[in-house]
Amino acid sequence: MPGSALMSFRLYLLLMLAAPGVTGASERGGNPDDVPKPMPLLAAASDTSAATPGPALTSAPVRKSVRYVWRINSGDKISDAFRAWARQSKKWQVVWEAPELVSQASVDVDGSFEDAVTKVIDALNRGEAGLAARFYIDSANSVLRVMEKK
């Protein structure tokens, strides 16, 4: 694997150029440290209490859809960023079993925790990082495991 500085630069380029839903601080304008993390982008819910004419229909309640922006700051270890995101989600735990990578630029990634992690891992792998991410979900635990591809 290339040196960490080269890998960090590749991460920046790949995230900025190839990953949908990823923006850099320069695209937002202003101070990049002023961005809260994570923040809801939108919350959509429909009103299921409205009366409808005719026979009553049975349906499942509409689930609210919330999207977040997750931040990786310049100088952050990717594993530390994922762990911070996991704590903020209040659902996930992270097991990191791969060489450490450091970001050389601040980037924002939108979507759910799973979406954001997948975008970052995919971008890193386009730069030949050789990482695999596995999401394990059951009723008691939600675990993200990041490891080297074999």
N, C-alpha and C positions, 0 to 999 in steps of 0.2 A: 504494500500500500504506500502511496506517496506520502511525503512529509505532512505534518499537521497544518502548516501554513498554506501549502498548496491545496490540501483538501478543504481548508476553510474558505479559500478564495473560490474554489470550484463550487462549494455549497452556496456562496453568495451569488455567483453567476447563474447557477442552475435554478435557484429559487427565484431570482429576479426575472429570468428570461423564460423559464419553461413551466413553472407551476402556476396553474390557474388559482386565483384567490390569494395570491401572495403579493404583498407590496412592500417597498422599501420606504424608509423614513423620508427620502427626498421627494417621493411622489405625493406625500401628504402635506408637505410644507410644515414649517414651524419646528419646534424642538422635538426630536424623536423620543426624548425621555418623558414627555408630557402625556404619552398615550397610556391609558389605563389598560390593565391586562387581567383576565379576559373581559370583554365587554359584549353585551348582546348587540348584534347587528339588527335583528328584527325578531319580533315575536308575532306569530300569526295564530289567531284562534277564531273559530266561527261561533256565532251565537246559536246554540242548539235549543234555546228556550222559546224561540218564536213559534207561534201556533201556525199549523198548516191546515188548510181545509181538507176534508175527506177523511178516510180511515186513518187511524193512528199507525205510524210506522215505527218499528223498533230498529235502533241502530246503536253502534258502539259510540261512546263519547269521542269527540274530536280531540286529538292530542296536539298540544301546543308545540310548534316548531321554533326552537331557539338556535340561532347561530352565533358563534363567538369569534373574536379575533384573538389569536394566541401570539405572543411576542417572543422572539429570540433576540436578545441584545448582543451587540458586538462584544466579543470576549467571553460570552457564555459557553460553557460546555453543553453540548447537545443533550447529554444525559441529565444534567442539572435542569435544563429548560423543560425536558419531558417530565421530570419529577415535580417541578413547580406546577406545571399544567395539571398533573395528576392530583396534586393537593387541592388546587383551585376547583377542580371538577368534583371533589368530595366523593369520588367513586373509584378512581383508578389507583393502582400501585404499579411501579415500574421496576423491572429487573433488567439491568444493563449488563450484558455479557459480551461486549465488543470493545475494540480499541476506542479510546476517547477522541472526539472531534470537537474543535472549537470554531465558533462562528466569528468571522472577521467583519461582519456587518450586521446591523439591526434589520430584522425582517418581521413582518406580520403575516400570519397564516390564518385564513378564516375557515369556519366549519366546526363540526363537532370535534371532540378530543381525538376520536379515531380518524376522522378525515384529515385533521391537521398533522397528526403523526405520520399518516400514510403519505401525505404530500411531501413532508420533509425527507422521509426515508427514500421515497421514489427519486427525489431530486439528488440526494446523496448517491444513490446507486447509479444514476446517469453519469456521475463523476467517478464511477468505479470504486465506491466505498465498500461494496460487498456486504451489505447489512440485510438482515431479515427481521421483520417485526411480526410477532404473533399476538393476537388478542385472545385472552382466555376469559370467558364470561360465564358465571353461574349465579345462582341465587345468593350466594354468600360473598363472592369475590369477583373483582374485575382486575385482571393483571395484564399489563403490556410487557412482553419479553422481547428485548432487542439483542440479537446475536449476530455473529459472523455467518455468512452463507457458507455452506460446505459444498 
